[in-house]
């Protein structure tokens, strides 16, 4: 089988065996980790590759299969951390420190989460109103929908190019689908899981 030993199962975001030996991403992860990479036995090879990529790029800092909770729903505060780290350490983006980002609902969050909320805002990724103004609320404990994550990921890759659609996420999701990062955009209110985000990144 051309795809062996890679996991070519049909997931929401793979490309029908597009991630097989020879694929640049798989080569990157295998060469980086070799046999020493984190191997979570209850997850497929595809998810282990995504998880190790996430570890390498500070998308997650949890190097423990029992704690990483790949199947868990993504919270907005966690998305801020994941996307900010990826934007800065992997893509080399810089935040606009002149942008004032004060949220009235972050008082009970850890100092770490307060910082990431501010950074994600100053990177222009989240949390802005439809008119581009900084929101007053961050909603850190709410779960992330596909529409929300797709919008943030699109902004990470293309800045404000796809802003202004109706609904707000329409152009963002279409842009991600056009390059096969997302293939299922018909359910924008579906809750995103942690492994989906790692796989897309």
N, C-alpha and C positions, 0 to 999 in steps of 0.2 A: 504494500500500500504506500503510495507516494507520501501520504500524510504521516505515517508512523515515524517516530513514536509520539508526535505532537497530538494534543487533544483537539480534534477538529469538529467537536460537537457544535450544533447550531445554537448559539446564544443570541441574545438581543443585538449584540454589537460585533460579532465576528463577520468574516467575509467568506463563508463557505470554503473553508480550508485555506483561506488567505494567510493564516498564521501557521505555517508549517516550516520545517527546517529550510533555511535559506532566507527566511523573512528577517529583515534588518532588526526588528525589535527582539525577536527570539534570539538571534545571534548576540545582540547586545547583552541580554540578561544571562544567557548561558555562559558567555565569555566572562562576565562580571562575577557571577556566583560560582559557576562550576558545580561541584558536588557539595560545596559549603553553603549554598544558599538555603534560606528557610524553606523547609518542605512540610507543608501541612497536609497530612495524609487524607484528611476528610474532604479536601478540595481537589479539583481537577488540575491537570498540568497547566491548563490555560490560566486558571486563577492563581496558581503558585507563581507563574511568570509575572502576572499583573501585580501580585503582592510584593514580590521581590523588586520589581521596578519601582513600586511605591516606596519601599524601604530605602532604596538607593537615592531617591529624589526627594526625601523628606515629606512625601505626600502622607505617609503614616510614619509615626515614630514608635509604633508598638511592635517589637520584635518577639512576639509570643503568640503562637497559634491559638492558644486557649483564650487570649484576651483581645485579639484583633477584631473579632466579630464581623467577618466579611459579609455575612448574611443580614446584618443589622441595618435598619433604616438610618439614613444619613440625616444628622441634625444640622441646622444652619450654622451653628457655632463651629462644628467640626468641618463643614465645608469651607468656612472662612480660613481655617488653619491649613487645610489640604491645598486649597487653591493659591493661597498667599505663598506658601513654601514653594510650590511648583513654579509659580510666576517669577519668584525672585531667584531661587537657586538653580532652576533648570533653564528658564527662558531669559533670565537676566533683566527682568523688568524692574523699574524703580517706582516707588510710590511718590505721589505728590504731597509732600509734607505740609504744604500750605493749605490743603483742604482740611477744613474743620469737620471732624466726625465725632459728634457726641451723641450717644444713644441713651435714652432714659430708662431702658430696661436691662442694662448690663450690670447693675449693682451687685447682684448675687452670683455673678459669674467669677471664675478664677481670674487672677491677674493675667495669666496666659491668654485666656479667651478674650479678655478686654483688648489686649494688644492686637490679636489677630482680627478682631472686628474692625478696629481702626485701620489696620494695614490693608485689609480687603477693600475697605471703603476708599482709602487713598490711592489704591491701585485702579480704581474705577470699575471694580468687578461687582461689588455689592456694597452697600445697600442704598440704592437710589430710587427716588420716585420716578414715575413715568416721564416727568419733565426734566429729569436729570439732577434735581436737587437732592441733597443728602436727606434721607429719611430721619425721623425722630426716633423710630423704633427699629431695633435689629431683629427681634423675635428669635433669640438664640436657641431656644429649646424646641422650636417647631421643626417638623420633618420636611425634607426637601422634596419637591416634585420634579418630575422630568423637565417640565417647562422652566423651572427655576435653575436647575443645574445646567441645562442646555444653554440658557441665556448667559450664565456666568462663564461657562466654557467658551462660548462664542466670543464674548468680550475679551477673554484671556488671549484668544488667538487672533482676533481681528479688531480689537478696540471697539469703537462705537459704530462701526460700519453697518451693522445689522440692527441698530436701535431704531425705534419708531414704527414698528409693525403693529398690526391690529389682528389679534391681541399682541401684547408686547413681545411675546416669545416667538411669534410666527417666523419672522425672517431668520432668527437665530437657529431654530430647529431645522429649517430648510437648508441653511448653509452647512450645518453639521451632517445632514443626510446626504448632501451633494458630494461630500468627500468620504462617505461611509464611516464616519465616526459614530453616528447614530443611524440606525436603520428603522427603528420603530418610533415614530413621532405622532402616531394617531391617538396616543393616550397621555396627553401632557400632564394630567393630574395624578398619574401613577407615582407612587412614592419611590424614590431612588434608594438603592441599596449601596453599601460601601464598596462592594466588589465591582458593581457597574461603573462607579466613578474611576476606580483604579484601572479597570480595563480600558475605558475610553481614553484616559490620560496616557 
